[in-house]
């Protein structure tokens, strides 16, 4: 996998920077744009086919006045997705008749065959209004945007289509606000690339700004507390050593150049006889604080409950060790993107591709899977979306630190940790 960054010698422990995206890979935003364009083409072609069929149907013989009026209406009918205010105004006026043809078209777009589209309005509203037109609005019309709530008939039509048991008008307004946020965020561009020596300190700062503060086991072990800066320093050192493998990834926001999400990944393999594995060695030789040692003990214990190498007859895998996104950039799918890229990168290494970009000492290794410990309901959702298999689940009731169960410090939203695998 080609990864972006500055040039370095082939003996460097960090991956070389390369321009461009990995071969065959496109960014999350590019995927969304391409899908939107393809759907727009489908709808446009569908409309052309319908118009052609109407003309063929009415081409033989004379046409009644009723038929001629119908054809005139068809020519004046606004096509979805709408692209300008004038079209929306026409549809809004026409929807004074709540059962007119626009309503039926909208219903077929939103819920074809009375079945809601997967992802709902957040993923498919561009089928009603083109995305670059829709983002000129927000629901209330603040910040110099057009007020979407002004179009009462249009909103009412969507609400009636979406309505189901327990779904209220307040629910609809909440959903539409989420739709506006989703389409606003689609305009933001991000790039996934390797963690290089140049980017390392800023990538580690993402952990300080999110992972060490909000991650469940960090909270349980007190790593999030201001007075435990030494534990955070030690875990930064863990990630520095991990980054030398050359398989850790980050997400940059293109407009600002800011690193907003990271995935510190470690190539794990069976150590030589008499030598400790990576986590135990770091725990015993580097970690000094009680907080960092307790976190390492937790990781080691949960890992050892399932012998993944014996279970899957392999001697090497990539561990997605720490996954973090800045709070300001959550809910944008960046964690999912990093998980997916980690899988693709590891697959390529398993096939002997991209070896020149990783640590020279690891080029003989062929990782056969990606593993992780998902410690929150949020990361567990990422895992399901990326098709990780749950090997084991452990309750936070089982673990203690300084006289308190982990569950007493961790939010009740996060009740357990999942040991997972994505096997090729």
C-alpha positions in Angstrom: 0.0 0.0 0.0 1.4 3.4 -1.0 1.3 5.8 1.9 1.9 9.6 1.8 4.8 11.3 3.6 8.5 12.7 3.3 11.4 10.7 1.8 13.6 8.7 4.0 16.2 6.1 3.5 15.2 2.5 3.1 16.8 1.7 6.4 14.5 4.1 8.3 12.3 2.6 10.9 9.5 4.8 9.7 7.6 4.4 6.4 8.6 6.6 3.5 6.2 9.3 2.5 4.7 8.9 -1.0 2.4 11.2 -2.9 -1.2 10.0 -3.6 -3.6 7.4 -2.2 -2.9 3.7 -1.9 -3.4 1.9 -5.2 -7.0 1.1 -5.9 -8.1 3.0 -2.8 -10.1 6.3 -2.7 -11.0 8.5 0.3 -14.2 8.1 2.1 -15.4 11.5 0.8 -14.5 10.4 -2.8 -16.6 7.3 -2.4 -19.6 9.3 -1.2 -19.3 11.8 -4.1 -19.0 9.0 -6.7 -22.0 7.1 -5.3 -24.0 10.4 -5.3 -23.1 11.0 -9.0 -24.0 7.5 -10.0 -27.4 7.7 -8.3 -28.0 11.1 -10.0 -27.3 9.5 -13.3 -29.7 6.6 -12.6 -32.5 9.0 -11.7 -31.8 11.2 -14.8 -31.9 8.1 -17.1 -35.0 6.8 -15.4 -36.8 10.1 -16.1 -35.7 10.0 -19.8 -36.9 6.5 -20.2 -40.3 7.4 -18.7 -40.6 10.4 -21.0 -39.7 8.3 -24.0 -42.3 5.6 -23.1 -45.0 8.3 -22.7 -44.2 9.7 -26.1 -44.3 6.3 -27.7 -47.6 5.5 -26.0 -49.2 8.6 -27.3 -47.6 8.8 -30.7 -50.2 6.7 -32.6 -53.4 8.5 -33.7 -54.7 11.8 -32.6 -54.5 13.0 -29.0 -57.4 14.1 -26.9 -57.4 17.4 -25.2 -57.0 15.6 -21.9 -53.9 13.7 -23.2 -52.4 17.0 -24.6 -52.9 18.6 -21.2 -51.3 15.7 -19.5 -48.2 15.9 -21.8 -48.0 19.6 -21.1 -48.0 18.9 -17.4 -45.3 16.3 -17.8 -43.0 18.7 -19.6 -43.5 21.2 -16.8 -43.0 18.7 -14.1 -39.9 19.4 -12.0 -37.4 16.6 -11.9 -35.8 15.2 -8.8 -33.2 15.9 -7.5 -34.1 19.6 -7.3 -31.2 21.9 -8.1 -32.5 25.5 -7.6 -34.9 27.6 -5.5 -37.4 28.1 -8.4 -37.9 24.3 -8.6 -38.4 24.0 -4.9 -40.9 26.8 -4.9 -42.9 25.1 -7.7 -43.0 21.8 -5.8 -43.9 23.6 -2.6 -46.9 25.2 -4.3 -48.0 22.0 -6.0 -47.9 20.1 -2.6 -50.9 22.2 -1.5 -52.6 19.1 -3.0 -51.0 16.6 -0.5 -51.5 13.6 -2.9 -50.2 15.1 -6.1 -47.6 13.5 -8.3 -44.7 15.1 -6.5 -45.7 13.4 -3.3 -45.8 10.0 -5.0 -42.4 10.6 -6.6 -40.9 11.7 -3.2 -42.4 8.6 -1.6 -40.8 6.3 -4.2 -37.5 8.0 -3.7 -37.5 8.0 0.1 -39.2 4.6 0.6 -39.3 2.6 -2.6 -42.0 -0.1 -2.3 -42.8 1.3 1.1 -39.4 0.1 2.4 -37.1 2.7 4.0 -33.7 3.0 2.3 -30.8 1.8 4.5 -29.2 4.8 6.1 -32.4 6.9 5.9 -32.5 10.5 4.9 -28.9 11.1 6.1 -27.6 9.0 3.3 -30.2 9.6 0.6 -31.5 13.2 0.8 -29.4 14.2 -2.2 -32.0 12.1 -4.3 -34.6 14.8 -3.4 -32.2 17.9 -3.5 -28.8 17.8 -5.1 -26.1 18.0 -2.3 -24.5 21.3 -3.5 -28.0 22.9 -3.5 -29.2 21.4 -0.3 -26.1 22.7 1.7 -27.2 26.2 0.9 -30.0 25.6 3.5 -30.2 24.8 7.2 -33.4 24.0 9.1 -33.8 27.5 10.8 -32.2 29.7 8.1 -29.4 31.0 10.4 -25.8 31.8 9.4 -26.9 33.3 6.1 -28.5 30.1 4.9 -32.0 29.6 3.4 -34.6 28.4 5.9 -35.7 24.9 5.1 -38.5 25.0 7.6 -40.1 27.7 5.4 -41.2 25.0 2.9 -44.0 23.6 5.1 -45.7 21.5 2.4 -42.4 20.0 1.3 -41.5 19.2 5.0 -44.9 17.8 5.7 -44.7 15.5 2.7 -41.4 14.1 3.9 -42.8 13.7 7.4 -45.8 11.8 6.2 -43.6 9.5 4.2 -41.3 8.9 7.1 -44.0 8.6 9.7 -44.3 5.3 11.6 -45.4 4.3 15.1 -43.9 6.6 17.7 -42.4 9.0 15.1 -43.4 12.6 16.0 -43.0 15.9 14.3 -40.2 16.7 16.8 -38.5 13.5 15.8 -38.7 14.6 12.2 -37.1 18.0 13.0 -34.3 16.2 14.9 -33.7 13.9 12.0 -33.6 16.8 9.5 -31.1 18.6 11.6 -28.9 15.5 11.6 -29.3 15.4 7.8 -28.0 18.9 7.5 -25.0 18.0 9.7 -24.3 14.9 7.7 -24.3 16.8 4.3 -22.2 19.6 5.7 -19.6 17.2 6.9 -19.5 15.6 3.4 -17.9 18.8 2.2 -14.9 18.2 4.5 -12.0 16.4 2.9 -9.7 14.0 4.7 -6.7 11.9 3.7 -5.5 8.6 5.4 -1.7 8.2 5.4 1.1 6.5 7.3 2.4 7.9 10.6 5.9 9.2 9.6 8.7 10.6 11.8 7.7 14.1 10.7 4.1 13.6 11.9 4.7 11.5 15.0 4.5 14.2 17.7 1.3 15.6 16.4 -0.2 12.1 16.0 0.7 11.5 19.6 -1.0 14.7 20.6 -4.3 13.3 19.3 -4.0 10.6 22.0 -3.5 13.4 24.6 -6.5 15.2 23.3 -8.9 12.2 23.1 -7.7 8.6 23.9 -6.0 9.2 27.2 -8.9 11.4 28.4 -12.0 9.4 27.1 -11.0 5.8 26.5 -12.7 3.4 28.9 -9.6 1.6 30.4 -7.6 4.8 30.6 -10.4 6.2 32.8 -10.6 3.0 34.9 -6.8 3.3 35.5 -6.8 7.0 36.2 -4.6 7.8 33.2 -7.1 10.6 32.4 -6.4 12.5 35.6 -4.2 15.6 35.4 -1.8 14.4 38.2 -1.0 11.2 36.2 1.0 12.8 33.4 3.8 10.3 33.9 1.5 7.4 32.8 0.5 9.3 29.6 4.2 10.0 28.9 4.9 6.3 29.2 2.1 5.4 26.9 3.3 7.9 24.3 6.6 6.1 24.4 4.7 2.8 23.8 3.2 4.4 20.7 6.5 5.8 19.5 8.1 2.4 19.6 5.0 0.9 17.9 5.1 3.5 15.1 8.6 2.3 14.2 6.9 -0.8 12.7 5.7 1.4 9.9 2.1 0.3 9.9 0.5 3.0 12.0 -2.0 5.4 10.3 -3.4 8.8 10.7 -6.1 11.0 9.2 -5.4 14.6 8.1 -8.0 17.2 7.3 -6.9 18.6 4.0 -8.2 22.2 4.5 -6.2 22.7 7.7 -3.4 20.1 7.5 -4.4 19.0 11.0 -4.1 15.4 12.2 -7.5 14.6 13.6 -7.5 10.8 14.0 -4.9 8.0 14.5 -4.5 4.3 14.6 -1.3 3.0 16.3 -0.9 -0.5 14.9 1.7 -3.2 15.9 3.0 -6.2 14.1 2.8 -9.0 16.6 4.6 -12.3 16.2 5.8 -15.2 18.3 9.1 -14.1 20.0 12.2 -16.2 20.1 12.4 -18.8 23.0 13.2 -17.0 26.3 12.1 -13.6 25.1 8.9 -11.8 26.3 6.3 -10.7 23.8 6.1 -6.9 23.0 3.5 -5.8 25.6 5.0 -7.7 28.5 8.5 -6.5 27.7 7.4 -2.9 27.6 5.4 -3.3 30.8 8.4 -4.7 32.6 11.2 -2.6 31.2 9.7 0.8 30.4 6.4 1.4 32.2 7.0 2.6 35.8 3.7 4.3 36.8 1.0 2.2 38.4 -1.6 3.5 36.0 0.3 2.6 32.8 1.3 -0.8 34.2 -2.4 -1.5 35.1 -3.5 -0.7 31.6 -0.7 -2.9 30.1 -1.7 -5.7 32.5 -5.3 -5.4 31.3 -4.3 -5.7 27.6 -2.0 -8.6 28.3 -4.6 -10.5 30.3 -7.4 -10.1 27.8 -5.1 -11.0 24.9 -3.9 -14.1 26.7 -7.4 -15.4 27.4 -7.7 -16.3 23.7 -4.6 -17.7 21.9 -5.4 -16.3 18.4 -2.2 -17.8 16.9 -3.2 -21.3 18.0 -6.9 -20.8 17.1 -6.1 -19.7 13.6 -2.8 -21.5 13.0 -0.8 -18.4 12.4 2.4 -16.9 13.8 2.0 -13.2 12.9 -0.8 -10.6 13.0 -1.3 -6.9 13.1 -2.8 -5.5 16.3 -4.9 -2.3 16.0 -3.6 -1.1 19.4 -4.9 2.4 20.0 -7.7 4.0 17.8 -8.5 7.7 18.5 -10.3 10.6 17.0 -10.3 14.2 18.3 -13.7 15.1 19.9 -14.1 17.9 17.3 -14.1 15.3 14.5 -16.1 12.5 15.9 -19.1 10.9 14.1 -17.5 11.5 10.7 -16.6 7.8 10.0 -12.8 8.4 10.6 -12.4 5.5 13.0 -14.1 3.2 10.5 -11.9 4.5 7.7 -8.7 3.8 9.8 -9.9 0.3 10.7 -10.6 -0.4 7.0 -7.3 1.0 5.9 -5.5 -1.1 8.5 -7.2 -4.2 7.1 -6.2 -3.3 3.6 -2.6 -2.5 4.6 -2.3 -5.8 6.5 -3.7 -7.8 3.5 -1.1 -6.3 1.3 1.7 -7.1 3.7 0.4 -10.7 3.9 0.7 -10.9 0.1 4.3 -9.5 0.2 3.3 -6.1 -1.1 4.5 -2.7 0.3 7.3 -4.3 2.3 9.7 -1.5 1.5 7.5 0.8 3.5 7.8 -1.0 6.8 10.6 -1.6 9.3 13.3 -3.7 7.7 13.3 -6.2 10.6 9.7 -7.0 9.9 9.8 -7.6 6.1 10.0 -11.4 6.5 6.7 -11.4 8.5 3.4 -12.1 6.9 0.5 -11.0 9.1 -2.5 -13.2 8.6 -5.1 -11.1 10.4 -5.9 -7.9 12.2 -6.9 -8.0 15.9 -8.1 -5.4 18.4 -9.5 -4.8 21.8 -12.7 -2.7 21.5 -13.2 -1.1 24.8 -16.3 1.0 24.2 -19.6 0.7 22.5 -18.4 3.2 19.9 -15.3 1.2 18.9 -17.4 -2.0 19.0 -19.8 -0.4 16.4 -16.7 0.4 14.2 -15.7 -3.3 14.5 -19.1 -4.6 13.4 -19.1 -2.2 10.4 -15.6 -3.4 9.4 -16.6 -7.1 9.8 -14.5 -8.0 12.8 -15.4 -11.2 14.5 -15.8 -11.2 18.3 -13.6 -13.9 19.9 -14.3 -13.0 23.6 -16.1 -10.5 25.7 -15.0 -9.5 29.2 -17.0 -7.5 31.7 -15.4 -4.5 33.4 -16.9 -5.9 36.6 -14.0 -8.4 36.6 -11.1 -5.9 36.8 -10.0 -3.6 39.6 -7.6 -0.7 40.2 -6.8 0.9 43.6 -9.7 -0.7 45.3 -12.4 0.1 42.7 -13.8 -2.1 39.9 -13.3 -0.7 36.4 -17.1 -0.6 36.0 -17.3 1.9 38.9 -15.2 4.5 37.0 -16.3 3.7 33.4 -19.5 5.1 32.0 -22.4 2.5 32.1 -22.6 2.9 28.3 -19.5 0.8 28.1 -20.0 -2.5 30.0 -17.4 -4.7 28.4 -14.3 -5.1 26.2 -14.4 -7.2 23.1 -11.3 -9.1 21.8 -11.9 -9.2 18.0 -10.2 -10.5 14.8 -10.5 -9.8 11.1 -9.0 -12.9 9.4 -8.1 -13.0 5.8 
